[in-house]
Amino acid sequence: MDRFDLFSPLDYRYISGPLKKRAELYFSENARVYYQAKVEAALVTGLSKQGICSKKIAKEVERVAEKIKAEDVYKEEARIKHDVRALANIMRSKVSKEAKPFIHFSSTSYDIVDTASAIRYKEAVKELVLPELKRLLNLWIKLALREKKTIQIGRTHGQHAEPITFGFTMAGFVNRLGKSIANMEYCSENLEGKFSGAVGAFNASSLLVKNPAKLEKDIMLELNLKPALHSTQIVPPESLLDLLHSTIEVFNVLANFSDDMRHLQRSEISEIAEGFGQKQVGSSTMPHKRNPINFENVKSLWKQFMPRIITFYSDSISEHQRDLTNSASARFIPELFLALLTSSERLHKVCSNLVVDRKSMQRNFDSAKEKVIAEPLYILLAKNGHEDAHEIVRQITLKSQNSGETVMELARSNKTLEPYLKQLSKKELSILENPEEYIGLSIKKTEEVCAYWKKRFK
């Protein structure tokens, strides 16, 4: 099929190359069918452990499950109008007469569907999503440590605030991404499956074995999943909802990072820049433009997929032992992971060639340095006993703006401040005279944060 005949931009625009090949293993329709067939095979293995069928039959079904294709299942579904029964029919058509009765034996559709979704997303997160995110995290750690001493003016409310370093800025995102990855990892490991029948009370399997809960446990062990303590026809939705919530949490960090970097690339700030190819065009009409397209793209994808958390919450409401109101919406879940993956890959690419303009950072800092000493000045005056240090420094800053004199020049010429200034140590005076020294624990915290997450995910 020509990819330009496809409907989703994820298919024809954003997911391509090696990432597409890896993603197909978990998020394609063939993958969905493969994991459902895998659960069907695990069921037969569980039955063999209970002596309901032979191990030979279990192995036969397992081999068949590996070769099931979505195309065949869809053809059968078109005939009988039921997707899970279509899968069972296709599997039954490929096994021996002896094995046929045990495929889908005593199970309900969502024993298969929900359990397959759990193992599919668990493996996808472990094998694909987390490695990609950790690759980005490690790159951010390198950037943070490389720039740990690069002076930058901090900003609050879009205004110049206090001195930090660009490494400290990066360390903030390292920490947020690290925590979000850890949360996603935990949630994926705690996904649950079930094999408890049409209403969750083990009605059907109770007719086959003395201990149906043991059968469920055996099946889940085959799939490396936890059985839900209680289920209806469906797995309790919270474990999957937790994973989806954690996925959007990671996406939030990537979007916030992208937004901040986009602003730092503004012409009047110009502290960082995306790498720009020799033949790359920034604007169709303005040849000089170099737009932050990758950062903007990630934020745009986040805007599209973040609101889907509302759908995920809506899907967690199911009447009585089950209704069908999530059957269509749940099929779009893979798109969230795909959007996150392409965003992470894009950020890794752009951050690998990120231009950090230290001269611009210094220039922006220099434009603010005479003002930023207001905070250390008032704190040091108060420390030495001044009863209204904040107010007098506020008045001095206003006078500085109008007169052109520096804050320190006005402070030194103020006779009422002389006894307090005389008490300052050499180090304290140096900070007031050299504001670039007023970076607090910027370097130390950058090193601590990076060391923590590097060790956490080594």
Order of alpha helices (4+ residues) and beta strands (2+ residues): alpha-alpha-alpha-alpha-alpha-alpha-alpha-beta-beta-alpha-beta-alpha-beta-alpha-beta-alpha-alpha-alpha-beta-alpha-alpha-alpha-alpha-alpha-alpha-alpha
